[in-house]
Amino acid sequence: MSKIKSLLGMGFDEFCKMIEEPIDGEDIAIVAKPSRLIPIGKKDDEMAMTSVFLSALKLVKEFRYLFSDQVDLSKKGNLYCYTEVEFPFLYKTPELKNEEKSRFDGLTLVVGGGKIKDACIFEMKYGSAKIEKEQIEKYIKLAKILGIQKIISVSNQFVTKPTDYPVPINTKKWNGQLYHFSWSYVVFLAQILLRKNGTDIEDIDQQNIMDEVVRYLQDCDGIKHFDSMKTTEKWHTLVNDLASIYVKPEYKKDREDIVESWIQEEKDLALKLSYLLSGKKFTPIKIKTKYKNIPERIEKESEQLKEKRALFSIYDIPDAVSPMSIKVDFRARSFFVTMSVDVPNDKTAKGKIGFIKKYVKKAKEVNEEGFKGIQDYIECIITPKSKKDEAWKKTIKELMSESLELPKIDFNNIGFTMHVVLDKEMLSPSKFIDAIEKWVQDYYSILMQYFEKWTPQTPKADTKPVLKLNDNTLETKKDMD
């Protein structure tokens, strides 16, 4: 159909006319409903949640800007949001003539100067429903014809970052980008705007709208946090298999499910840490990974799980003393959380230990009860510069003792490792998640947050250099005297 070659660049009045009037006396070209903040129908079904979410983007400027930053959506111009969007007339084109019709759950248009400047297609899933490859591939065909370069999906599936897609999709023939968000992440972004952290909503009426949106989404049964490993029925068997001498080859798919669940938990925990740390400013937690996409990561890390019988994660916390490393060891039925604190390289061993002890002391003074609850699980480890020397290990109690024997090795940092044995918790797919989330948040809030990075001082010159004119070389004032 020649009437719609591309949405981008189309006049907005023309777009609206296509919704209301048939073209050439035939079909309506576009079917779309403006999103409603108070949707009609069921309280928390898929379309109601979509309508509320898109309306919040339109009505609350700061929410729109915060979300737009995640997907590189233009902030200039007016935002228009629609639900249940169809383009029936497109199915008379040669490209789609034999295709089954598709309907977008949502469509957003950025309009400036009367023209459509940017657009996003939305696919939303409710409850346990997952993103479907075939459906997204149909959306891509439509996006190519319409000139839309962004497709955004939202479900209860978690990903490491928005550009990591939960299902493998080939996008090479489409000049666009897929993005994915969990509903928990959407709620997190909305909640952050209601805290006094530098991302406040200026207008009081928009604050009230955002508050009601958060209340609505929090009450929706269709929004879930990650609370249990995927292989629920086999979990006990798989844990025992990973602790055995030889793992069974028939559990290969189950190990992939464990890694996929771990990736889900990893992101959910990152959201909880982000919210925990965003009282003063918006603090998103990043997860370090070397893999390009989720399918590749699942494949590689399931092999790693088979070989090392362990799961690993690294959380990059902005401005923290170091990244926070996590390890789950199935053989030892143990859980480890570690940070590595750099020490001044211009001090003796006594000075380096003293630098560390002042932060431990501060953590204990601020929350003595909490500190007592974790201190028995924490070991201080010094890795020497020379491979000939042995590592120096002390409990945190021994570190703070007046009778501490100083290390007789040279070192650059001290590691603080929390080691928790998961006995009954390891055998339950839900208690396993609960235990990890509790200990990680305790580790950061009780100990790690009180440490500060050491940075070397800028070196100072002893004398002022001056220019010796006769041979155009630099010579110090002392040398000239």
RORO-938239 format. One record per residue (C-alpha): y, x, z; residue in one letter. Coordinates in steps of 0.1 Angstrom, whole numbers, always signed. Each point is the difference from the previous one (the first is absolute). Example, Ala and Ser with C-alpha at 12.3 -4.5 7.8 and 13.67 -1.06 7.14 Angstrom:
% RORO-938239
-45  +123  +78  a
+34  +14  -7  s
This chain:
% RORO-938239
+0  +0  +0  m
+34  +15  -10  s
+19  -19  +26  k
-12  +23  +28  i
-3  +36  -10  k
+10  +14  +34  s
+14  -14  +32  l
+20  +31  +6  l
+33  -3  -17  g
-4  -38  -5  m
+30  -22  +11  g
-7  -17  +33  f
+13  -33  -13  d
-25  +2  -28  e
-28  +6  +24  f
+10  -30  +21  c
+2  -22  -31  k
-35  +10  -9  m
-12  -13  +33  i
+17  -34  -4  e
-3  -8  -37  e
-28  +1  -27  p
+5  +25  -28  i
+1  -14  -35  d
-11  -33  +13  g
-33  +15  +12  e
-11  +15  +33  d
+21  +11  +29  i
+2  +38  -4  a
+0  +9  +37  i
-14  -19  +30  v
+15  +13  +33  a
+11  -13  +34  k
+29  +15  +19  p
-14  +15  +33  s
+7  -20  +31  r
+6  +13  +35  l
-15  -32  +13  i
-29  -6  -24  p
-16  -34  -8  i
-37  -3  +7  g
-23  +18  +24  k
+16  +21  +27  k
-16  +33  -7  d
-19  -1  -32  d
+4  +27  -27  e
+29  -17  -19  m
+19  -9  +32  a
-1  +36  +12  m
+11  +12  -35  t
+29  -25  +0  s
+12  +11  +35  v
-3  +37  -8  f
+19  -2  -33  l
+27  -23  +15  s
+5  +26  +28  a
+5  +27  -27  l
+26  -22  -17  k
+18  -11  +32  l
+0  +32  +22  v
+18  +28  -17  k
-14  +28  +22  e
-36  -13  -4  f
+5  +0  -38  r
+14  +36  +1  y
-28  +13  +23  l
-27  -15  -22  f
+17  +10  -33  s
+0  +37  +12  d
-38  -2  +1  q
-4  -12  -36  v
+31  +15  -17  d
+14  -34  -7  l
+37  -2  -9  s
+23  -10  +29  k
+29  -8  -23  k
+5  -36  -10  g
-13  -34  +13  n
-36  -5  +8  l
-18  -32  -12  y
-35  -8  +13  c
-26  -24  -14  y
-36  -10  +9  t
-29  -13  -21  e
+14  +14  -33  v
-16  -6  -34  e
+10  +8  -36  f
-20  -26  -19  p
+17  +7  -34  f
-11  +36  +1  l
-36  -11  -6  y
+9  -9  -35  k
+7  +36  -8  t
-27  +21  -18  p
-3  +23  +31  e
-10  -29  +23  l
-12  -27  -23  k
-36  +3  +13  n
+8  +8  +35  e
-4  -23  +30  e
+34  -9  +15  k
+12  +18  +31  s
+25  -10  +26  r
+20  +25  +21  f
+3  -8  +37  d
+35  +14  +0  g
+27  +13  -23  l
+33  +17  +10  t
+29  +6  -23  l
+30  +22  +6  v
+30  -14  -20  v
+33  +18  -6  g
+27  -10  -25  g
-20  -31  -10  g
-29  +22  -12  k
-35  +6  +15  i
+1  +37  +10  k
-33  +4  +19  d
-31  -21  +8  a
-32  +1  +21  c
-32  -20  -2  i
-17  -9  +33  f
-36  -6  +7  e
-7  -12  +36  m
-33  -4  +18  k
-7  -19  +32  y
-24  +7  +29  g
-31  +20  -12  s
+7  -5  -37  a
+3  +33  -19  k
+19  +12  -30  i
-21  -6  -32  e
+0  +25  -28  k
-4  -25  -28  e
+30  -20  +12  q
+23  +30  +2  i
-11  +11  -34  e
+10  -34  -14  k
+34  +4  +18  y
+5  +34  -17  i
-5  -16  -35  k
+27  -25  +9  l
+22  +26  +15  a
-2  +21  -32  k
+12  -30  -21  i
+27  -10  +24  l
+13  +36  +5  g
-7  -1  +37  i
-8  +34  +15  q
-9  -9  +36  k
-30  -19  +14  i
-1  -4  +37  i
-30  -13  +19  s
-2  -10  +37  v
-32  -6  +20  s
-17  +10  +32  n
-14  +32  -17  q
+17  +31  +13  f
+9  +31  -22  v
+14  +34  +9  t
+32  -5  -20  k
+13  -29  -22  p
-10  +18  -33  t
-36  +4  +12  d
-17  -31  -15  y
-29  -16  +18  p
-20  -4  -32  v
-3  +23  -30  p
+22  -11  -29  i
+7  +18  -33  n
+38  -2  -6  t
+2  +27  -27  k
+10  -25  -28  k
+26  -17  +22  w
+33  +17  +8  n
+1  -14  +35  g
-10  +6  +36  q
-24  -19  +24  l
+10  -3  +36  y
-20  -14  +30  h
+10  -10  +35  f
-19  -15  +29  s
+14  -31  +16  w
+2  +20  +33  s
+23  +25  -18  y
+22  -29  -12  v
+2  -13  +35  v
+7  +35  +13  f
+30  +4  -24  l
+14  -33  +12  a
-5  +8  +37  q
+17  +34  -4  i
+32  -17  -11  l
+2  -20  +33  l
+0  +32  +21  r
+31  +20  +9  k
-10  +30  -20  n
+26  +6  -27  g
-15  -25  -24  t
+16  -31  +17  d
+9  -31  -19  i
+37  -4  -1  e
+4  -37  -4  d
-10  -21  +30  i
-13  -29  -22  d
-22  +24  -20  q
-13  +14  +33  q
-10  -35  +11  n
-17  -6  -34  i
-19  +33  +3  m
-11  -9  +36  d
-14  -33  -12  e
-18  +16  -29  v
-16  +25  +24  v
-11  -28  +23  r
-15  -19  -29  y
-19  +30  -14  l
-13  +10  +34  q
-14  -35  +6  d
-18  -1  -34  c
-37  +2  +3  d
-2  +16  -34  g
+16  +33  +11  i
-24  +24  +17  k
+2  +34  +16  h
-30  +23  -6  f
-22  -5  +30  d
-36  +9  -9  s
-19  +24  -23  m
-13  -16  -32  k
-37  +7  +5  t
-2  -23  +30  t
-37  -9  -2  e
-13  +35  -7  k
+26  +19  +21  w
-23  +8  +29  h
-27  +13  -25  t
+26  +21  -19  l
+14  +16  +31  v
-34  +11  +10  n
-8  +12  -35  d
+32  +22  -1  l
-10  +15  +33  a
-35  +9  -13  s
-11  +33  -16  i
-4  -15  -34  y
+19  -30  -13  v
-18  -25  -21  k
+9  -1  -37  p
-3  -38  -1  e
+31  -3  +22  y
+23  +16  -26  k
+18  -33  -7  k
+3  -7  +37  d
+16  +34  +5  r
+25  -9  -27  e
+7  -32  +19  d
+7  +20  +31  i
+25  +22  -18  v
+17  -31  -15  e
+2  -16  +34  s
+14  +32  +15  w
+28  +0  -27  i
+8  -35  +10  q
+1  +9  +37  e
+21  +31  -8  e
+28  -21  -15  k
-2  -27  +26  d
+3  +26  +27  l
+29  +17  -18  a
+18  -34  +0  l
-5  -3  +38  k
+12  +35  +6  l
+30  -7  -23  s
+10  -30  +20  y
-6  +18  +33  l
+24  +28  -11  l
+27  -22  -17  s
+20  -10  +31  g
+29  +23  -9  k
-5  +4  -38  k
-23  -12  -27  f
-29  +25  +1  t
-27  -5  -26  p
-32  +21  +7  i
-15  +17  -31  k
-36  +9  -4  i
-8  +34  -16  k
-26  -1  -26  t
-8  +22  -30  k
-16  -27  -22  y
+17  -18  -29  k
-14  -34  +7  n
-22  -20  +23  i
-32  +0  -21  p
+1  +38  -3  e
+6  +3  +37  r
-29  -23  +9  i
-23  +20  -22  e
+10  +34  +14  k
+2  -10  +36  e
-33  -18  +0  s
-16  +33  -11  e
+20  +18  +28  q
-12  -26  +25  l
-36  +7  -11  k
+4  +38  +4  e
+22  +2  +30  k
-8  -33  +17  r
+36  -5  +7  a
+32  -19  -11  l
+34  +17  -1  f
+36  -11  -2  s
+34  +17  +2  i
+31  -20  +10  y
+34  +14  -10  d
+24  -12  +26  i
+37  +6  -9  p
+17  +25  +22  d
-30  +4  +23  a
-10  +34  +13  v
-30  +1  -25  s
-23  -22  -20  p
-25  -19  +20  m
-36  +6  -10  s
-29  -24  +7  i
-37  +6  -2  k
-30  -23  +7  v
-32  +20  +5  d
-31  -22  -3  f
-24  +27  +12  r
+20  +5  +32  a
+9  -36  +2  r
+35  +13  +7  s
+36  -6  -10  f
+26  +28  -2  f
+38  -1  -3  v
+19  +33  -5  t
+35  +14  -4  m
+9  +36  -5  s
+32  +12  +17  v
+18  +32  -13  d
+13  +23  +27  v
+29  +25  -1  p
-12  +32  -18  n
+26  +21  +18  d
-14  -6  +35  k
-29  +15  +20  t
-31  -20  +9  a
+17  -11  +32  k
+31  -12  -19  g
-22  -18  -26  k
-20  -18  +27  i
+32  -8  +19  g
+15  -16  -32  f
-31  -23  -2  i
-2  -8  +37  k
+35  -15  +2  k
-9  -27  -25  y
-33  -8  +18  v
+20  -2  +33  k
+25  -24  -16  k
-28  -23  -13  a
-16  -1  +35  k
+33  -8  +17  e
+9  -28  -24  v
-33  -18  +3  n
-21  +15  +28  e
-25  -28  +1  e
-6  +0  -37  g
-3  +38  +0  f
-27  -1  +27  k
-19  -24  -23  g
-2  +24  -29  i
+2  +35  +16  q
-38  +3  +6  d
-6  -4  -38  y
+24  +26  -12  i
-7  +37  -7  e
+25  +27  -9  c
-12  +24  -27  i
+15  +32  -12  i
-12  +15  -32  t
+8  +38  +0  p
+17  +17  -30  k
-28  +25  -2  s
-35  -12  -10  k
-14  +26  +24  k
+13  -18  +31  d
-16  -32  +14  e
+18  -33  +4  a
+16  -7  +33  w
-9  -35  +14  k
+13  -17  +31  k
+2  -36  +13  t
+35  -14  +3  i
-4  +2  +38  k
-9  +37  -2  e
+30  +6  -23  l
+24  -14  +26  m
-16  +18  +29  s
+21  +27  +18  e
-30  +23  +0  s
-4  -2  -38  l
-12  +33  -15  e
+21  +7  -31  l
-17  +5  -34  p
-4  +37  -10  k
+3  -8  -37  i
+28  -4  -24  d
+5  -36  -13  f
+24  -22  -19  n
-9  -35  +12  n
-20  -20  +25  i
-21  -30  -9  g
-4  -30  +23  f
-32  -19  -7  t
-10  -33  +16  m
-38  -3  +0  h
-14  -35  +8  v
-37  -7  +1  v
-6  -34  -16  l
-33  -13  +13  d
-3  -38  +0  k
+32  -2  -21  e
-16  +20  -28  m
-28  -25  -4  l
+24  -30  -4  s
+19  -3  -33  p
+29  -18  +17  s
+1  +20  +33  k
-1  +32  -20  f
+33  -11  -16  i
+15  -12  +33  d
-8  +34  +17  a
+15  +21  -28  i
+32  -20  -1  e
+4  +1  +38  k
-6  +38  +3  w
+22  +9  -29  v
+30  -20  +12  q
-5  +13  +36  d
-2  +36  -13  y
+33  -3  -18  y
+20  -21  +25  s
-12  +18  +32  i
-1  +36  -13  l
+10  +9  -36  m
+34  -17  -2  q
+14  +23  +27  y
-5  +32  -19  f
+27  +15  -22  e
-3  +24  -29  k
+9  +37  +5  w
+22  +15  -27  t
+9  +37  -1  p
+37  +9  +4  q
+20  +12  -30  t
+1  +39  +2  p
+34  +15  +9  k
+15  +31  -16  a
+8  +29  +24  d
+29  +13  -21  t
+23  -13  -27  k
-7  +14  -34  p
+30  +12  -20  v
+2  +11  -36  l
+4  +38  -7  k
+22  +0  -31  l
-7  +34  -14  n
-37  -6  -10  d
-1  -38  +3  n
-27  +0  +26  t
-2  -18  +34  l
+4  +21  +31  e
+2  -12  +36  t
+32  +7  +21  k
-21  +21  +24  k
-12  +22  -29  d
+36  +6  -12  m
+11  +10  +35  d
